[in-house]
Protein backbone atom coordinates (compact mmCIF):
# COMPACT_ATOMS: atom_id res chain seq x y z
CA UNK A 1 0.00 0.00 0.00
CA UNK A 2 2.73 2.47 1.09
CA UNK A 3 1.06 5.89 1.44
CA UNK A 4 -0.08 7.25 4.80
CA UNK A 5 -2.20 6.18 7.77
CA UNK A 6 -4.08 8.86 9.71
CA UNK A 7 -4.34 7.72 13.34
CA UNK A 8 -6.41 9.67 15.88
CA UNK A 9 -5.34 9.45 19.54
CA UNK A 10 -7.09 11.12 22.47
CA UNK A 11 -5.34 9.66 25.50
CA UNK A 12 -8.21 7.28 26.25
CA UNK A 13 -7.73 3.61 27.12
CA UNK A 14 -8.23 2.83 23.43
CA UNK A 15 -5.30 4.96 22.26
CA UNK A 16 -2.73 2.23 22.88
CA UNK A 17 -4.76 -0.17 20.75
CA UNK A 18 -4.99 2.48 18.00
CA UNK A 19 -1.20 2.80 18.05
CA UNK A 20 -0.53 -0.96 18.00
CA UNK A 21 -2.98 -1.53 15.15
CA UNK A 22 -1.50 1.42 13.22
CA UNK A 23 1.96 -0.10 13.70
CA UNK A 24 0.69 -3.50 12.48
CA UNK A 25 -0.79 -1.93 9.32
CA UNK A 26 2.30 0.21 8.69
CA UNK A 27 4.70 -2.74 8.98
CA UNK A 28 2.67 -4.80 6.48
CA UNK A 29 2.12 -1.95 4.03
CA UNK A 30 5.12 0.34 4.36
CA UNK A 31 2.84 3.29 5.12
CA UNK A 32 3.82 6.39 7.04
CA UNK A 33 1.86 6.91 10.29
CA UNK A 34 0.60 10.43 10.92
CA UNK A 35 -0.71 10.81 14.48
CA UNK A 36 -3.31 13.47 15.25
CA UNK A 37 -4.48 14.77 18.61
CA UNK A 38 -7.31 17.27 18.25
CA UNK A 39 -8.17 19.92 20.86
CA UNK A 40 -11.80 20.92 20.35
CA UNK A 41 -12.16 24.70 21.00
CA UNK A 42 -15.85 24.24 21.83
CA UNK A 43 -15.00 22.48 25.09
CA UNK A 44 -13.11 25.49 26.40
CA UNK A 45 -15.80 27.90 25.23
CA UNK A 46 -18.43 26.44 27.56
CA UNK A 47 -16.54 27.65 30.61
CA UNK A 48 -16.63 31.30 29.62
CA UNK A 49 -20.32 31.86 30.28
CA UNK A 50 -20.08 31.68 34.07
CA UNK A 51 -20.43 35.36 34.91
CA UNK A 52 -23.86 36.25 33.58
CA UNK A 53 -25.39 36.87 37.03
CA UNK A 54 -22.36 38.66 38.53
CA UNK A 55 -23.14 42.29 39.43
CA UNK A 56 -21.28 45.58 39.79
CA UNK A 57 -17.52 45.68 40.31
CA UNK A 58 -17.10 41.98 41.01
CA UNK A 59 -17.93 41.20 37.40
CA UNK A 60 -14.83 42.68 35.79
CA UNK A 61 -12.54 41.11 38.40
CA UNK A 62 -14.09 37.68 37.93
CA UNK A 63 -13.96 38.00 34.15
CA UNK A 64 -10.25 38.71 34.40
CA UNK A 65 -9.76 35.64 36.61
CA UNK A 66 -11.78 33.48 34.23
CA UNK A 67 -9.69 34.69 31.32
CA UNK A 68 -6.51 33.77 33.19
CA UNK A 69 -7.94 30.32 33.97
CA UNK A 70 -8.86 29.82 30.31
CA UNK A 71 -5.32 30.71 29.28
CA UNK A 72 -3.85 28.30 31.86
CA UNK A 73 -6.24 25.56 30.75
CA UNK A 74 -5.32 26.07 27.09
CA UNK A 75 -1.62 25.75 27.92
CA UNK A 76 -2.24 22.61 29.98
CA UNK A 77 -4.37 21.09 27.21
CA UNK A 78 -1.64 21.74 24.66
CA UNK A 79 1.02 20.26 26.94
CA UNK A 80 -1.17 17.20 27.55
CA UNK A 81 -1.81 16.86 23.81
CA UNK A 82 1.89 16.98 23.01
CA UNK A 83 2.58 14.39 25.72
CA UNK A 84 -0.11 12.07 24.32
CA UNK A 85 1.38 12.40 20.83
CA UNK A 86 4.95 11.77 22.01
CA UNK A 87 3.87 8.68 23.98
CA UNK A 88 1.94 7.40 20.94
CA UNK A 89 4.89 8.02 18.62
CA UNK A 90 7.27 6.20 20.99
CA UNK A 91 4.90 3.23 21.19
CA UNK A 92 4.65 2.90 17.41
CA UNK A 93 8.39 3.33 16.94
CA UNK A 94 8.90 0.67 19.60
CA UNK A 95 6.99 -1.69 17.29
CA UNK A 96 9.62 -1.15 14.59
CA UNK A 97 7.94 1.60 12.53
CA UNK A 98 10.33 4.47 11.77
CA UNK A 99 8.20 6.88 9.70
CA UNK A 100 5.95 8.45 12.36
CA UNK A 101 5.02 12.13 12.58
CA UNK A 102 2.73 13.99 14.98
CA UNK A 103 0.19 16.78 14.56
CA UNK A 104 -1.56 18.79 17.31
CA UNK A 105 -4.62 20.63 16.02
CA UNK A 106 -7.18 23.05 17.45
CA UNK A 107 -10.34 22.14 15.60
CA UNK A 108 -13.42 19.96 15.54
CA UNK A 109 -12.27 16.38 15.00
CA UNK A 110 -14.56 15.85 12.00
CA UNK A 111 -13.24 19.01 10.34
CA UNK A 112 -9.74 17.63 10.83
CA UNK A 113 -10.70 14.34 9.17
CA UNK A 114 -12.41 16.11 6.27
CA UNK A 115 -9.45 18.44 5.69
CA UNK A 116 -6.63 15.91 6.10
CA UNK A 117 -7.95 12.54 4.92
CA UNK A 118 -7.28 13.16 1.21
CA UNK A 119 -3.62 12.25 1.70
CA UNK A 120 -4.44 9.16 3.78
CA UNK A 121 -5.08 5.59 2.63
CA UNK A 122 -6.85 4.65 5.85
CA UNK A 123 -8.02 6.27 9.10
CA UNK A 124 -7.42 4.47 12.41
CA UNK A 125 -9.66 5.33 15.38
CA UNK A 126 -10.72 3.77 18.68
CA UNK A 127 -14.12 2.20 19.13
CA UNK A 128 -14.65 4.46 22.13
CA UNK A 129 -13.02 7.73 23.11
CA UNK A 130 -12.01 9.49 26.30
CA UNK A 131 -15.62 10.39 27.18
CA UNK A 132 -16.92 6.79 27.01
CA UNK A 133 -16.38 4.32 29.82
CA UNK A 134 -14.94 0.93 28.96
CA UNK A 135 -18.16 -0.83 29.96
CA UNK A 136 -20.40 1.60 28.08
CA UNK A 137 -22.64 0.03 25.40
CA UNK A 138 -22.35 3.24 23.40
CA UNK A 139 -19.71 3.90 20.81
CA UNK A 140 -17.45 6.92 21.15
CA UNK A 141 -19.25 10.25 20.77
CA UNK A 142 -17.25 11.14 17.66
CA UNK A 143 -17.24 7.66 16.15
CA UNK A 144 -20.35 7.90 13.96
CA UNK A 145 -19.53 11.49 12.97
CA UNK A 146 -16.10 10.43 11.70
CA UNK A 147 -17.41 7.37 9.84
CA UNK A 148 -20.16 9.43 8.18
CA UNK A 149 -17.73 12.18 7.16
CA UNK A 150 -14.85 10.04 5.90
CA UNK A 151 -14.48 8.78 2.34
CA UNK A 152 -11.60 6.47 3.22
CA UNK A 153 -11.58 3.02 4.86
CA UNK A 154 -11.83 3.41 8.63
CA UNK A 155 -10.03 0.90 10.87
CA UNK A 156 -11.83 0.77 14.24
CA UNK A 157 -9.57 -0.53 17.01
CA UNK A 158 -11.05 -2.61 19.79
CA UNK A 159 -10.02 -2.52 23.46
CA UNK A 160 -6.66 -4.24 23.05
CA UNK A 161 -4.41 -5.47 20.26
CA UNK A 162 -4.14 -9.16 19.39
CA UNK A 163 -2.34 -10.83 16.45
CA UNK A 164 -4.46 -10.84 13.27
CA UNK A 165 -4.55 -14.05 11.24
CA UNK A 166 -8.22 -14.66 10.33
CA UNK A 167 -10.31 -12.04 8.52
CA UNK A 168 -14.08 -12.12 8.03
CA UNK A 169 -15.68 -10.07 5.26
CA UNK A 170 -19.36 -9.41 5.99
CA UNK A 171 -20.91 -9.51 2.52
CA UNK A 172 -24.38 -8.26 1.59
CA UNK A 173 -23.98 -7.72 -2.16
CA UNK A 174 -24.03 -3.95 -1.78
CA UNK A 175 -21.47 -1.63 -3.36
CA UNK A 176 -19.57 -1.08 -0.12
CA UNK A 177 -19.26 -4.83 0.59
CA UNK A 178 -18.00 -5.45 -2.94
CA UNK A 179 -15.44 -2.71 -2.33
CA UNK A 180 -14.47 -4.53 0.86
CA UNK A 181 -13.75 -7.73 -1.10
CA UNK A 182 -11.69 -5.86 -3.68
CA UNK A 183 -9.81 -3.97 -0.96
CA UNK A 184 -8.83 -7.15 0.87
CA UNK A 185 -7.87 -8.88 -2.40
CA UNK A 186 -5.51 -6.09 -3.48
CA UNK A 187 -4.11 -4.66 -0.25
CA UNK A 188 -0.78 -6.00 1.08
CA UNK A 189 -2.04 -5.49 4.64
CA UNK A 190 -4.11 -8.66 4.18
CA UNK A 191 -1.45 -10.74 2.40
CA UNK A 192 -1.12 -14.24 3.84
CA UNK A 193 -4.17 -13.95 6.09
CA UNK A 194 -6.99 -16.48 6.09
CA UNK A 195 -10.10 -14.85 4.60
CA UNK A 196 -13.72 -15.90 5.07
CA UNK A 197 -16.60 -14.25 3.19
CA UNK A 198 -19.95 -14.67 4.90
CA UNK A 199 -23.47 -13.42 4.47
CA UNK A 200 -26.74 -14.07 6.24
CA UNK A 201 -30.09 -14.42 4.54
CA UNK A 202 -32.24 -16.54 2.30
CA UNK A 203 -30.32 -19.10 0.24
CA UNK A 204 -30.82 -18.04 -3.39
CA UNK A 205 -28.98 -18.70 -6.64
CA UNK A 206 -28.15 -14.98 -6.94
CA UNK A 207 -26.63 -14.91 -3.47
CA UNK A 208 -24.58 -18.04 -4.19
CA UNK A 209 -23.29 -16.47 -7.41
CA UNK A 210 -22.37 -13.27 -5.59
CA UNK A 211 -20.45 -15.22 -2.93
CA UNK A 212 -18.65 -17.24 -5.60
CA UNK A 213 -17.68 -14.03 -7.41
CA UNK A 214 -16.24 -12.69 -4.15
CA UNK A 215 -14.28 -15.92 -3.63
CA UNK A 216 -12.84 -15.80 -7.16
CA UNK A 217 -11.79 -12.16 -6.67
CA UNK A 218 -9.99 -13.04 -3.45
CA UNK A 219 -8.37 -16.12 -5.01
CA UNK A 220 -7.02 -13.91 -7.79
CA UNK A 221 -5.47 -11.74 -5.08
CA UNK A 222 -3.64 -14.75 -3.65
CA UNK A 223 -6.08 -15.66 -0.86
CA UNK A 224 -7.51 -19.12 -0.24
CA UNK A 225 -10.91 -17.70 0.59
CA UNK A 226 -13.79 -19.61 2.14
CA UNK A 227 -17.45 -18.60 1.73
CA UNK A 228 -20.30 -19.16 4.18
CA UNK A 229 -24.05 -18.59 3.98
CA UNK A 230 -25.49 -18.15 7.48
CA UNK A 231 -29.03 -18.27 8.84
CA UNK A 232 -30.64 -15.65 11.02
CA UNK A 233 -30.34 -11.89 11.49
CA UNK A 234 -27.10 -10.63 9.92
CA UNK A 235 -25.70 -8.83 12.97
CA UNK A 236 -26.22 -11.78 15.32
CA UNK A 237 -25.21 -14.49 12.83
CA UNK A 238 -22.01 -12.70 11.87
CA UNK A 239 -21.16 -11.78 15.47
CA UNK A 240 -21.61 -15.46 16.44
CA UNK A 241 -19.30 -16.48 13.59
CA UNK A 242 -16.64 -14.06 14.85
CA UNK A 243 -16.76 -15.88 18.20
CA UNK A 244 -16.96 -19.48 17.00
CA UNK A 245 -14.44 -19.24 14.14
CA UNK A 246 -11.79 -17.30 16.04
CA UNK A 247 -12.00 -14.28 13.72
CA UNK A 248 -9.40 -11.58 14.43
CA UNK A 249 -10.64 -8.79 12.13
CA UNK A 250 -14.03 -7.96 10.60
CA UNK A 251 -14.28 -6.08 7.29
CA UNK A 252 -17.66 -4.72 6.24
CA UNK A 253 -19.45 -1.98 4.34
CA UNK A 254 -20.38 0.98 6.49
CA UNK A 255 -23.96 1.39 5.35
CA UNK A 256 -25.26 -1.42 3.16
CA UNK A 257 -28.43 -0.41 1.35
CA UNK A 258 -29.77 2.07 3.93
CA UNK A 259 -31.63 4.95 2.29
CA UNK A 260 -30.75 7.18 5.24
CA UNK A 261 -27.04 6.47 4.90
CA UNK A 262 -26.20 10.19 4.85
CA UNK A 263 -28.09 10.78 8.09
CA UNK A 264 -27.33 7.89 10.40
CA UNK A 265 -25.05 4.90 10.37
CA UNK A 266 -26.87 1.67 9.49
CA UNK A 267 -28.23 -0.25 12.46
CA UNK A 268 -26.58 -3.49 11.35
CA UNK A 269 -23.21 -1.76 11.21
CA UNK A 270 -23.62 -0.22 14.65
CA UNK A 271 -24.86 -3.49 16.13
CA UNK A 272 -21.93 -5.40 14.67
CA UNK A 273 -19.34 -2.98 16.01
CA UNK A 274 -20.91 -2.99 19.47
CA UNK A 275 -21.20 -6.76 19.71
CA UNK A 276 -17.90 -7.81 18.11
CA UNK A 277 -14.84 -7.80 20.33
CA UNK A 278 -12.45 -7.62 17.37
CA UNK A 279 -11.33 -4.60 15.32
CA UNK A 280 -13.47 -3.62 12.33
CA UNK A 281 -12.57 -2.11 8.95
CA UNK A 282 -15.45 -0.07 7.54
CA UNK A 283 -15.60 0.51 3.78
CA UNK A 284 -17.55 3.29 2.11
C-alpha positions in Angstrom: 0.0 0.0 0.0 2.7 2.5 1.1 1.1 5.9 1.4 -0.1 7.2 4.8 -2.2 6.2 7.8 -4.1 8.9 9.7 -4.3 7.7 13.3 -6.4 9.7 15.9 -5.3 9.5 19.5 -7.1 11.1 22.5 -5.3 9.7 25.5 -8.2 7.3 26.3 -7.7 3.6 27.1 -8.2 2.8 23.4 -5.3 5.0 22.3 -2.7 2.2 22.9 -4.8 -0.2 20.8 -5.0 2.5 18.0 -1.2 2.8 18.0 -0.5 -1.0 18.0 -3.0 -1.5 15.1 -1.5 1.4 13.2 2.0 -0.1 13.7 0.7 -3.5 12.5 -0.8 -1.9 9.3 2.3 0.2 8.7 4.7 -2.7 9.0 2.7 -4.8 6.5 2.1 -1.9 4.0 5.1 0.3 4.4 2.8 3.3 5.1 3.8 6.4 7.0 1.9 6.9 10.3 0.6 10.4 10.9 -0.7 10.8 14.5 -3.3 13.5 15.2 -4.5 14.8 18.6 -7.3 17.3 18.3 -8.2 19.9 20.9 -11.8 20.9 20.4 -12.2 24.7 21.0 -15.8 24.2 21.8 -15.0 22.5 25.1 -13.1 25.5 26.4 -15.8 27.9 25.2 -18.4 26.4 27.6 -16.5 27.6 30.6 -16.6 31.3 29.6 -20.3 31.9 30.3 -20.1 31.7 34.1 -20.4 35.4 34.9 -23.9 36.2 33.6 -25.4 36.9 37.0 -22.4 38.7 38.5 -23.1 42.3 39.4 -21.3 45.6 39.8 -17.5 45.7 40.3 -17.1 42.0 41.0 -17.9 41.2 37.4 -14.8 42.7 35.8 -12.5 41.1 38.4 -14.1 37.7 37.9 -14.0 38.0 34.1 -10.2 38.7 34.4 -9.8 35.6 36.6 -11.8 33.5 34.2 -9.7 34.7 31.3 -6.5 33.8 33.2 -7.9 30.3 34.0 -8.9 29.8 30.3 -5.3 30.7 29.3 -3.9 28.3 31.9 -6.2 25.6 30.8 -5.3 26.1 27.1 -1.6 25.7 27.9 -2.2 22.6 30.0 -4.4 21.1 27.2 -1.6 21.7 24.7 1.0 20.3 26.9 -1.2 17.2 27.5 -1.8 16.9 23.8 1.9 17.0 23.0 2.6 14.4 25.7 -0.1 12.1 24.3 1.4 12.4 20.8 4.9 11.8 22.0 3.9 8.7 24.0 1.9 7.4 20.9 4.9 8.0 18.6 7.3 6.2 21.0 4.9 3.2 21.2 4.7 2.9 17.4 8.4 3.3 16.9 8.9 0.7 19.6 7.0 -1.7 17.3 9.6 -1.2 14.6 7.9 1.6 12.5 10.3 4.5 11.8 8.2 6.9 9.7 6.0 8.5 12.4 5.0 12.1 12.6 2.7 14.0 15.0 0.2 16.8 14.6 -1.6 18.8 17.3 -4.6 20.6 16.0 -7.2 23.1 17.5 -10.3 22.1 15.6 -13.4 20.0 15.5 -12.3 16.4 15.0 -14.6 15.8 12.0 -13.2 19.0 10.3 -9.7 17.6 10.8 -10.7 14.3 9.2 -12.4 16.1 6.3 -9.4 18.4 5.7 -6.6 15.9 6.1 -8.0 12.5 4.9 -7.3 13.2 1.2 -3.6 12.3 1.7 -4.4 9.2 3.8 -5.1 5.6 2.6 -6.9 4.7 5.9 -8.0 6.3 9.1 -7.4 4.5 12.4 -9.7 5.3 15.4 -10.7 3.8 18.7 -14.1 2.2 19.1 -14.6 4.5 22.1 -13.0 7.7 23.1 -12.0 9.5 26.3 -15.6 10.4 27.2 -16.9 6.8 27.0 -16.4 4.3 29.8 -14.9 0.9 29.0 -18.2 -0.8 30.0 -20.4 1.6 28.1 -22.6 0.0 25.4 -22.4 3.2 23.4 -19.7 3.9 20.8 -17.5 6.9 21.2 -19.2 10.3 20.8 -17.2 11.1 17.7 -17.2 7.7 16.2 -20.3 7.9 14.0 -19.5 11.5 13.0 -16.1 10.4 11.7 -17.4 7.4 9.8 -20.2 9.4 8.2 -17.7 12.2 7.2 -14.9 10.0 5.9 -14.5 8.8 2.3 -11.6 6.5 3.2 -11.6 3.0 4.9 -11.8 3.4 8.6 -10.0 0.9 10.9 -11.8 0.8 14.2 -9.6 -0.5 17.0 -11.0 -2.6 19.8 -10.0 -2.5 23.5 -6.7 -4.2 23.0 -4.4 -5.5 20.3 -4.1 -9.2 19.4 -2.3 -10.8 16.4 -4.5 -10.8 13.3 -4.5 -14.1 11.2 -8.2 -14.7 10.3 -10.3 -12.0 8.5 -14.1 -12.1 8.0 -15.7 -10.1 5.3 -19.4 -9.4 6.0 -20.9 -9.5 2.5 -24.4 -8.3 1.6 -24.0 -7.7 -2.2 -24.0 -4.0 -1.8 -21.5 -1.6 -3.4 -19.6 -1.1 -0.1 -19.3 -4.8 0.6 -18.0 -5.5 -2.9 -15.4 -2.7 -2.3 -14.5 -4.5 0.9 -13.8 -7.7 -1.1 -11.7 -5.9 -3.7 -9.8 -4.0 -1.0 -8.8 -7.2 0.9 -7.9 -8.9 -2.4 -5.5 -6.1 -3.5 -4.1 -4.7 -0.3 -0.8 -6.0 1.1 -2.0 -5.5 4.6 -4.1 -8.7 4.2 -1.4 -10.7 2.4 -1.1 -14.2 3.8 -4.2 -13.9 6.1 -7.0 -16.5 6.1 -10.1 -14.9 4.6 -13.7 -15.9 5.1 -16.6 -14.2 3.2 -19.9 -14.7 4.9 -23.5 -13.4 4.5 -26.7 -14.1 6.2 -30.1 -14.4 4.5 -32.2 -16.5 2.3 -30.3 -19.1 0.2 -30.8 -18.0 -3.4 -29.0 -18.7 -6.6 -28.2 -15.0 -6.9 -26.6 -14.9 -3.5 -24.6 -18.0 -4.2 -23.3 -16.5 -7.4 -22.4 -13.3 -5.6 -20.4 -15.2 -2.9 -18.6 -17.2 -5.6 -17.7 -14.0 -7.4 -16.2 -12.7 -4.2 -14.3 -15.9 -3.6 -12.8 -15.8 -7.2 -11.8 -12.2 -6.7 -10.0 -13.0 -3.5 -8.4 -16.1 -5.0 -7.0 -13.9 -7.8 -5.5 -11.7 -5.1 -3.6 -14.7 -3.6 -6.1 -15.7 -0.9 -7.5 -19.1 -0.2 -10.9 -17.7 0.6 -13.8 -19.6 2.1 -17.5 -18.6 1.7 -20.3 -19.2 4.2 -24.0 -18.6 4.0 -25.5 -18.1 7.5 -29.0 -18.3 8.8 -30.6 -15.7 11.0 -30.3 -11.9 11.5 -27.1 -10.6 9.9 -25.7 -8.8 13.0 -26.2 -11.8 15.3 -25.2 -14.5 12.8 -22.0 -12.7 11.9 -21.2 -11.8 15.5 -21.6 -15.5 16.4 -19.3 -16.5 13.6 -16.6 -14.1 14.9 -16.8 -15.9 18.2 -17.0 -19.5 17.0 -14.4 -19.2 14.1 -11.8 -17.3 16.0 -12.0 -14.3 13.7 -9.4 -11.6 14.4 -10.6 -8.8 12.1 -14.0 -8.0 10.6 -14.3 -6.1 7.3 -17.7 -4.7 6.2 -19.4 -2.0 4.3 -20.4 1.0 6.5 -24.0 1.4 5.4 -25.3 -1.4 3.2 -28.4 -0.4 1.3 -29.8 2.1 3.9 -31.6 5.0 2.3 -30.7 7.2 5.2 -27.0 6.5 4.9 -26.2 10.2 4.8 -28.1 10.8 8.1 -27.3 7.9 10.4 -25.1 4.9 10.4 -26.9 1.7 9.5 -28.2 -0.2 12.5 -26.6 -3.5 11.4 -23.2 -1.8 11.2 -23.6 -0.2 14.7 -24.9 -3.5 16.1 -21.9 -5.4 14.7 -19.3 -3.0 16.0 -20.9 -3.0 19.5 -21.2 -6.8 19.7 -17.9 -7.8 18.1 -14.8 -7.8 20.3 -12.5 -7.6 17.4 -11.3 -4.6 15.3 -13.5 -3.6 12.3 -12.6 -2.1 9.0 -15.4 -0.1 7.5 -15.6 0.5 3.8 -17.6 3.3 2.1 
